[in-house]
Each structure stands twice: as structure tokens, then as C-alpha cells.
Amino acid sequence: MTELKVKNVGKGLGLELPQEIVEQLHLGAGDNISLERMAQGCYRLTSKSDVMAEEIALIEGYMHEEDA
């Protein structure tokens, strides 16, 4: 588990992501990330590339099922 610190950013709040998380999510300045609420009050942080990879894997799975 990685602990994030909430900081003041302008008139709002922001989170500082550790470099290892930035690298794992392949993030750069100006990129968008999604915070998804999961079951039992948990949250999941994803980048667009992660979401796209999941969608491609699902599509490929369906395509292979049709071939069988």
C-alpha cells in the first residue's frame, strides 16, 4: 500500500504521487487519471492506458470464445 499526502494546490486540494506510481501508470504532466469507486468503499486509480488495455483484453477474450 502506498500512502499519499493531500496538499493545497491553488484553491483546491491535490495528491502528490510517488515516482514509482507515476512510472507504473505511465503518467506525464497534463495526463488524466480516473478514480473509480469499487465495492465496500474502496477506490481504484487508473490511467487511460490501463482502461484501454483492460477493454482490449476483454474484446480479445470474446473473439477467442467465438473461434472455439
N, C-alpha and C positions, 0 to 999 in steps of 0.2 A: 504494500500500500504506500502511496506517495502522499505526503501532506502538502497542501497548497496554502499559501498565505494570502488573505484578502487585503488589498491595498486601495487607497484612494487614487482614482485616476480621473482627473478633471472634476466634473460634478457627479461622477458615478463611482462605482467600485470595479476592481479588476482582480484577476488572478495572475500570479507570476508562475509560469510553467518551467519546471527544471529542464535543462538542456536535453537530458535523455528522453524525456517525454516529447519534446519538440522534434527530436530526430525520429522517434518511433512513429509519430503521426505525420512525418514528412511535412512539417509546417514551416511557413515563412511569413514575414511581415505582410499583413493585409489579407491573409488566408482566413476563411471562415471555418468554424468548427461547430458541431452540434452537441448539445447536452440533452440526452434522451432520458426521460423518467422511466424506470423499469419497475418491476413488481416489488412490493414491500418497501417503497420509498427509496430505492437505490437509484443511482444515476449512472449513465454511461456517456463518456466523452468520445466523439468520433470525428474524423475528418471526412471530407467528401470522397477521398480516395478509398478509405475504409468502407464506406457505404457502397460505393460503386463496385468494389471487389466482392462484397457480400452478394450484391444483386447479380453480378456475372456468375458467381458460383452457383446461385440458385437456378439461373437460366440454363447453365451447362448441365446441372443435375436433371432438370426437366427434359432437356434434349436427349440425354443418355437413357432416360427411362423410356422415352418413345422409341428409341432404337432397339431396345431389348425385346 
